Amino acid sequence: MHKPRRVRAAVLAAGLLSGSVVATAFTSPAQAAESDAHDAGNAAAVAAVTKDHKYRNGVVTTLSATAKAEVKASAAGDAVYFDDMTYFGGTPYPGSSNVGVVTDQPKVYVVFWGSQWGSEAVDGNGNHTYSGDTAGMAPRLQEFYRGIGTQNENWSQSIQQYCQGVSAGDKSCPANAAHIPYPTGGVLSGVWYDNSAPVSDSADGRAIAQEAINAAQHFGNTATASNKNTQYIIVSPSGSRPDGWSPAGDSFCAWHSYNGDAGLPGGPVSSSYGNVAFTFLPYLPDAGVNCGANWVNSGSAGNLDGVSIIAGAQFQNTVTSPFPYWPSPSAQVPASGGWFTPFYDENLNLVGATQGFCAWIAPGKPGGAANVKFGANTFPVQGTWSNAAQSCVTGSAPMTSKPQVLYNPNNRNIEIYGINGGNLAEKYWNAGNGQWSGWNDFGAFDTDPYGNDAETTIKLTGDPAVFYNPGNHNVEIYANAGGHLVEKYWNASNGWSDWADFGAGIQGSPKVFYNQNNGNVEIYARGTSGNLVEKYWNSRNGQWSPWVDFGGSLSADPTVLYNPNNRNVEIYINTNGHLAERYWNSSNGQWSGWNDFGGTLTGEPTVLYNPNNRNIEIYGNSAGKLTEKYWNAGNGQWSDWLDFGGTLSGVPTVIYNPNNRNIEIYVATGTSTAEKYWNSSNGQWSGWNDLGSGPAGDPTVLYNPNNRNIEIYSLADGQYREKYWNAGNGQWSGWNLLV
């Protein structure tokens, strides 16, 4: 679970958490820590706005309500704790199994409710516009919904970790569960101007639910199944105040519910069209900064910031909980309906639940609101709580590292790791069903994971080092966090650990190595002065050594190899363009000095042990050409440098292909990926083969033991792509985007 935060007495005072202990299927948090005042204030404001209006699910409160509650919370002393997003079970759906999340392409229908919107027209972009919408909220909202799920935007990726069909109380989902899908191609499915009558200020939650049912009929969604993955956005016009909305006061900016919620005024609203999910979205420009104007962007560019921030939050809240069922207006927690955040009292008894604590986190802070590109436009959005990341995430940051790929022998999965906005992200191919998971965000390095400070994260840089440890079967990740070596590992019994800090003193990307001679795990990296440094985990006593300085002058990150010929550990570096080597002698346990092999390298060298002839082969980029030098196992001599030509924009990748025993070289050319191979049958090198335009980043190559395929992963435009050689038919696939 994430760093559980102590939400103070302001929440209790607001009345949300009074009552008896309920829902015994849930477990209490094992650890807890004090939240910052923002979290406590946000929770208190939500509690106040929903106290007598439990149907206001996923409510985003006005900024003034949050700020005032924050001041009170900072002075309160009693503690309340909240846990990870937790599954509360599915809600019965007519003619179907229980529904906990949206499991098919989400559909959004927008209803501009009330004749006060004025006369209607359609602009050049196909947006419905209204004379009474002087601020331009209507076209902004439509463009936002059109952009969701287009051009591979990654804001929508975080919610893919949530699912249905698991047990109530679960906080994670297996790969074979019914997950929320990526909303490919936009979600806007229709727009209706209901000008049959003006909206009354006395309209309450029940009236809004009825309008959503009217919309289902209008759009022809009258079959029961047609509303299973659908949500209706009911937007009131400027000047109207339905459901007690107070744009200048301590009120709400939006909420969502469904017609069957017993918490609605007067109870559930009958529908002949199945369950109908809806969001109430008042005319946000009337509230100005109180509902998000200029929260991310300044001046006129930020006047409508609140539209996408608030609408986006409700879209994701509805997808993760389309039919939140509160059995009565006085209930402390919902009886079913998807994913909520449980609350616990000081004795860690469950006493309440709500959705979302990511509202009003300032831009630039971890989990804060940010601009994200959706299709042709950029919109500000708030973060979404991610159990995997243990934080609010916007998904706005691109991938910045070369993809690191691992075959996990524990489950035979193929796992991809990378750095996304300073956070560690993972995606895996499930060997059991042949499907890719969504992205899991594991966050940045937290210096105080269970302490009192909320903002204690340090972003990761460079490329993470990914490693399967055959000694304990763990998957271990090593990374650079502000010059510190940090580690996170996955244990088959206990799952993921927290980050551990192994001290400062590195730059670039660390390299991890398993020493077959002694079972040690060894880390090599560039020191802060360009020297080679090492730290190792001693398998005999389970302790980490201090940093050891091996000198040298590194122009790039080091490369490490185990040489089966002599069981030596060999380090190769680029030092001012020359290849240099230093090795640990397995016979006497001593390190050699540095050996200079010349050359004109750019970037780090790539090293391979060739099982065909037992040679050690070094490949590199020399002035944009592929160059090689090898140690001949037959005579113990080094060859001269060989020029293989080609066009290299980065560092080559080399792999031994067990299917044909070939040695294969893959390079980025700047516009495509190219391959050259040494044929084990005749000992000859092929020419260069262009594998098609696509990613421009240095490739990572993997042999997949499940299907014997050769798989290439590469970075382009902030996202990872994959291409594979099919061992069954000998053909290459096209490039596949890993969203």
HUSUL-V287188 format. One record per helix or strand of 3 or more residues. SS is the DSSP state (~ for helix, > for strand). FROM is the first residue (numbers start at 1). TO is the last residue. If there is no record, write none. Layout:
SS | FROM | TO
SS | FROM | TO
//
This chain:
> | 5 | 8
~ | 9 | 14
~ | 37 | 50
> | 57 | 61
~ | 63 | 75
> | 79 | 87
> | 91 | 93
> | 96 | 99
> | 107 | 113
~ | 115 | 117
> | 120 | 122
> | 128 | 130
~ | 137 | 147
~ | 158 | 161
> | 188 | 194
~ | 205 | 218
~ | 224 | 227
> | 230 | 236
~ | 242 | 244
> | 252 | 258
> | 277 | 281
~ | 284 | 286
~ | 288 | 291
~ | 299 | 302
~ | 305 | 320
> | 339 | 344
> | 350 | 354
> | 370 | 374
> | 377 | 381
> | 384 | 386
> | 391 | 393
> | 404 | 408
> | 413 | 420
> | 423 | 429
> | 460 | 468
> | 475 | 481
> | 484 | 491
> | 500 | 504
> | 506 | 514
> | 521 | 527
> | 532 | 538
> | 548 | 551
> | 559 | 563
> | 568 | 575
> | 578 | 585
> | 602 | 609
> | 616 | 622
> | 625 | 632
> | 642 | 645
> | 653 | 657
> | 662 | 668
> | 672 | 679
> | 689 | 693
> | 700 | 704
> | 709 | 716
> | 719 | 725
//
